[in-house]
């Protein structure tokens, strides 16, 4: 299930494929915590937490992912699931959706 975040300005800057990994970034104002859960971390939202080191509202993390297809979703402030608006999405088989990234270098 995707929840619309009221009172937040949302603008994803999208995933970027880098040598040896992928940088996931999303722009969220008025947010205290952003995590990413996906097929690459066994859907564990406590494992990979994004940071906004300069306070500009752009939260990011770089993960060392090999070539392949991965599904993921952001967890905002521990309670709101958010698709990446800059990535395609797929049905998750449980009535929801996940963002998708395919990596081939």
C-alpha positions, 0 to 999 in steps of 0.5 A: 500500500502506498500512502500519500504524504500530506505536508511533505514536498516529495521529489525523488532524484531517483536511483543512480547506477554507479560502479559497484553499487547504486545510490538511492536518493529521494527528496523529502521535506519535514521528515526525520527518518528514511529507510529503504527495504527491498529484495536486496536486504530481505525487506528489512527496513532497519538495515539500510537507513538513508541520510541527509547530511547537509539538511537539504531534504535529499536523503540518500544511501549507496548500496553495493549491489551486483547486476540484477533486478531488485524491488524496493520501497522507502519507509518514511518516519517508520510508518509511511511506505513510499514508492520511488516516483522516479522508478518503474513499479510492479505489483508485489503479489500482496495487493501493493506495489514496489519500485523496481531497478534493473542493473546491467553494467 
